[in-house]
Amino acid sequence: MGSPRLPTAAGLPPEADEIVRLIAKGNSKTALEAAKLLHKRLGTPASEGLLVDAYVARVRSMLERRMTDEAEALLRLVRERHPLFAARLDSLRSERTGAGAGLGELIAPLANPAIPPEERERIEQTLRSELTNPSTLAECKALPESHPLRRAADAVARAFNAVTSGRVEDAALALPEVSRRSPLAPWKPLVRAIASYYRREDAACADHLRAIDPHSAPARLVPVLEALLTGEGGSKLKPAAGRLAAQTAGSFEELRRALQAIETAFEEAEDDPVILQAIRHASALIQRECPSIQAEFRTRVSVRGMMDDFDAGPINGALGGPARMDARYFLMQARALEESEAPAIFACHMWERFRFAARKERWFPPRGPEMAVLLLHMAELAGQVEEEDRADQYREAIQAVHRDSLDGVEADEPVLDYLHADALFERAAEMDPCAEVFENWVQWGLDENVPEAVTSAAEAWRKALPADPRPLLQLMRMAEDRNALKKAMGYLRQAEALDGVNSEVRRARLRLLISGVIRHLKQRKSRLAEPGLAELETLPQARENDRAVFVACLRYVASVFDGKEDAMAEAHARVVAGLGQPLAGGFALAGVSALCGLAVGIDVGKTPGVWIEAIPRVCEMGWDLGFRICPPYDVKRLIAGELRKADSGTIERIGHTMVRLGWDDVAFSASSAGLALGKGQEARFLLLRGLAYSEAYYDRQEECLLAALALARIDGDEGLAAKVLEEWRAMSIDSFLGGHPPTMTQQQAQWILKRERKARQPSPERYDPFEDELDEPFDFEPPRPRRRRSRRPVADDPFLPF
């Protein structure tokens, strides 16, 4: 912007000098009156020129005060009365554009697509250097509302209001509507600089300030922000900029201390007057320095007082009035009650009050996903309500809350029983019938073991989303649990019609077919089992892993019941061939036959094969299909002998199989065999040793897992470390309380390793939760061996009781 033309008193009497001085000082009103009197007396071109200069100064003053309409009216009057000096009025173009005056006249040519490039460049340059309020451009009707320039100005105005009203992340300030060549482009780094300043990201703020065109209107704020960044204040700025800097950096330290005093008084003060005085003092400061937060302050203090059982009357008096009983108030009360140890029923009541208040204040529509999310949270909370709190007398409380909340809200729904989760889930599903809501409803029913709720949720899900196979699968599982296999198969067929390639649908068909065959074979009805068995033998998913062996075992049982020796021999051969050794085949036939109610013997000591290879494979075959196949008890002694000659992989596999079967003594022996192999396998077999200890040996179990974790991390085996950590979280009390595993040093882990290698059976010292001090911290003090001349180092146990 160029410097304004300086008035002159050349060729005029001495009193004209005083008029020029008044204009220079900014006293435009007095200068204008004096210039009018002088021109009325002289009537010369020089006096008329000085009068126009006074008018220009007066218009400029009005524009600075945002008196846009008055300034425009005065400007039109001057043009009419002094047409010979109209050129001097052009010096006001920049101020007029910045204030929004004459903006329509300036930008109107841009509505013509055929505008000459030089004319467009002139207009855009004026906007770039003089527009100080983008909202005036966004609202200017000289351009159509869909014009890119108006849309860009609207985006900039909204972004500017956002960053000067609260915290905003850069992702929300992308402003794709503003191109790099737009006259509004300098506003993009400005709003980002302001956002960075309020986030205390000084380096980013400085970078954005350097990106602002120094000849643009936003550049006028650069000195202000730089002064705020350096902490120099407004001492070196122009008066208006200095006032802005002082207001922006205004200190609320006294108010901050007053608010902290309220918190301290609530925490420590024993006398109510101390608390009330702190509230009264802070309320007065807020009223004087920051009245915009008065309502929020009253709400927060009222809720805090309620949580401390403080009488509302004195607090309202100290606040200067009660808090508004609006949605914000009920929301804060509900959250506070949840965080406290108050019975869940009180928070349920408050959430219901919030639900109605939020509807009244139009926080969100009465029906839709927002209301459903609220109801889902209320359902989770209702699950914590004690049963005695749902007695008949609380029905009156529900009705009372409903009546009190109806003021201003259309009663377009029945009274909600917000103390029962099932009712809340049902209402949430009505508000937003999406899969997520139904999944939450079903999961709640499963977790709480309420099969009726699971069935109701699945049926409602099926009705609302008929193309979704998941509710049918849930109904199928419920029928399967009741042993209603025919009904379960009906649900499965419907699910297959919707999504036949769904992996869960495919697994379900395999599982149901096998369950049906086993059920018929148990009843000695091999004829009824034949269709299902025949389908299993052709089913693609039944050929994966060792499932074909399981099906061959079922065929063997059916052949036994039918007395078909050739079919028995063929099925037996398929089983042995599939598993690769007679022992595994005999074990599989015995296990599957037992599931079908048929006793098939196996010669434990004479059948060729290796038990520590056969047991894991056959057991995993059963687990894959949801069945438990347990080896004969008297094979334990054979396993112990085979462990001495086995490799590490076989030992580890049989050990984990024994853990899953619950044969902890055999798993312990397997871990001993693994630990005896030497370096390279310690972490894996310490994990197995930890799993082999039962819950009665909690301390030993945890120490082994922590040592395994330390050694796995030292070896760089992240997969094993993740597995150990998962096992620790499953068994540790500390993990349940949100803690992290204590860190062992290599020396401590080696001490544990040495101890466990020596152990031949679980320690006789069992974990007794009634004796140990659970609150004592872990103490992983390294052992300090005492060396003697003729003896090996002796180390005391470095771990104190937990």
Disulfide bonds with the S-S distance in Angstrom:
none
